[in-house]
Amino acid sequence: MKTLQFPLVRITIVFILGILFSYFLKPIPSLVFLILAITAMLFVGTYYSFKTKPHYLFGIAAYLLAFSIGATTQIIHTDSFQQ
């Protein structure tokens, strides 16, 4: 399966997992937004820390950010969150 070697495919799969997580488990919205903020800071921190050479922590931070963006997207687009 050569398609799984592309980073965008793997990030999209993690994004979809975040949507499914939020859809089935229905977490507290404020907790999801807090996790999004923390993972965004982690992503930026690892980007600047390992700017000169690639590191596996940057990949993990990218996957965590994609997962939390997927969960946040599901929360925002849920009818119960809309006014």
C-alpha positions in Angstrom: 0.0 0.0 0.0 2.1 2.9 -1.3 -0.6 5.4 -0.6 -0.1 5.2 3.2 3.5 6.4 2.6 2.3 9.9 1.8 2.1 12.1 4.9 -1.1 13.8 3.9 -3.0 10.5 3.7 -1.9 9.6 7.3 -2.7 13.0 8.6 -6.2 12.8 7.0 -6.8 9.4 8.6 -5.9 10.8 12.0 -8.2 13.8 11.3 -11.1 11.4 10.5 -10.3 9.5 13.7 -10.7 12.7 15.6 -14.1 13.3 14.0 -15.2 9.8 14.8 -13.9 10.1 18.4 -15.9 13.3 18.9 -19.0 11.9 17.2 -19.3 8.8 19.3 -17.9 9.9 22.7 -19.4 13.4 22.8 -16.7 15.1 24.9 -17.1 18.4 26.8 -16.6 21.2 24.2 -14.4 23.3 26.5 -12.1 20.4 27.1 -11.8 19.8 23.4 -10.9 23.5 22.8 -8.3 23.3 25.6 -6.7 20.2 24.1 -6.7 22.0 20.7 -4.8 25.0 22.2 -2.3 22.7 24.0 -1.6 20.6 20.9 -1.2 23.8 18.8 1.4 25.1 21.2 3.1 21.7 21.3 3.1 21.7 17.5 4.6 25.2 17.2 7.1 24.3 20.0 8.4 21.2 18.3 8.5 23.0 14.9 10.9 25.6 16.3 12.8 23.2 18.4 13.6 20.8 15.6 13.7 23.3 12.7 17.2 22.3 11.6 16.7 18.6 11.5 13.5 16.4 11.4 12.6 14.6 14.6 9.9 12.0 15.4 8.3 14.3 18.0 7.3 16.7 15.3 5.4 14.0 13.5 3.6 13.0 16.7 2.7 16.6 17.4 1.3 16.9 13.9 -0.8 13.8 14.3 -2.1 15.1 17.7 -2.9 18.5 16.1 -4.8 16.8 13.3 -6.8 14.6 15.7 -7.7 17.6 17.9 -8.7 19.7 14.9 -11.0 16.8 13.7 -12.6 16.6 17.2 -13.0 20.4 17.3 -14.5 20.4 13.8 -17.1 17.8 14.8 -18.0 19.7 18.0 -18.4 23.0 16.1 -20.6 21.5 13.4 -22.9 19.6 15.8 -26.4 20.9 16.0 -26.5 21.0 19.8 -23.5 23.4 19.8 -25.3 25.8 17.4 -27.6 28.5 18.9 
